[in-house]
């Protein structure tokens, strides 16, 4: 399980209704719809994703890709690498306001 919070760098306030896209490879190293998900943050900027522990493959460590979109902010692309064997992890994501 991966939980997190999405914040604005402008004032460190939580961003409600931010779209968090997550994807990871399967055991063969393929990215498929079955290994991806989209969740939205609540009013408090928090989200929760439950999925299988990401596998290591071809020498690459286990990881989850994240792409975050929020109104009036620049999109963020990030990679999360959980602690080996951890069943729960948490992440804090900070988005910059969009340039006008």
N, C-alpha and C positions, 0 to 999 in steps of 0.2 A: 504494500500500500504506500502510495506517495501522496502526502498532503503538502499544501503550500499556501503562500499568500502572495498576491500581486499588489505592489505599491507603486505610487507615483514618486519620481525623484524630485518633483517640484515641492511637495510638502510632506512626503512620507505617508500620505493618507492611502488607505486601501482603495483599490479600483474594483467597483462592483461591475458585474456582467462582462468581465474580460473573458475572451475566448482562449482557452488553453488547449492546444493540439499536442498530442503525445504520440510518439511512434517508436517502435523498437523492432529489432530483427528477430526472426524465429531461430530455431537451432541450426538451420542451414545458412543463416546469414541473409535471408530474404526479408524484405519489408513488404507486408501485405495488409489488407484491410483488417484482417483478424488480429494483427498486432499493433493496431492504432486505435485512438479514441479522441474524442473532443469533449471537454467539460467546460463549464462556465463558473466563474467565481460568484459567490453570494454577495450580499450587501456588505459583508465584512471583508471582502476581497479574498476569501479563502476558497480553496478547491480541494477535491479528493479524487484520487484515481486508484482503482484496484485492478491489478492485472498480475500476470505471471512474472516471476523474477526474470529480468532480461538475461539471456545467455551470453557467454563469451564465445567468440568464434574467430577463426583465422588470426589468432593472437591478439585480437581486440578485447579490451576489458568490457564487462557488462555495462550497458549504458542505455539511457532513454533520451530521445531527442524531444525538445519542447519548442513550440512556436506560440508566442503570446501576442494577442491583439486586443487593444483597448481604445475606446473612443478618445480622440485628441492626443494620442500617444504613438510614438514610433513602435513598430513591431519589434519583438525581441526573439532571437533564435538562441537557444541554449542547449547544453548537453548535461545531463545529470548522471553521475556515476555512483550508484549505491555502494555502501560498504558490503563486502562479500558476505553473503548469507543473511543480511539484514531483512527482516520481514516488514519493517516500517521505516520510512524515511521522510524527511521534511525539507522543503526548499523555500527560499525567499527570493522573489523575482522583482526587480525594480525597473520600471519603464520610464524613459525620458519623454517629456512632452513633445509633440510634433512641432516642427518648425513651421511657422506661418508665412 
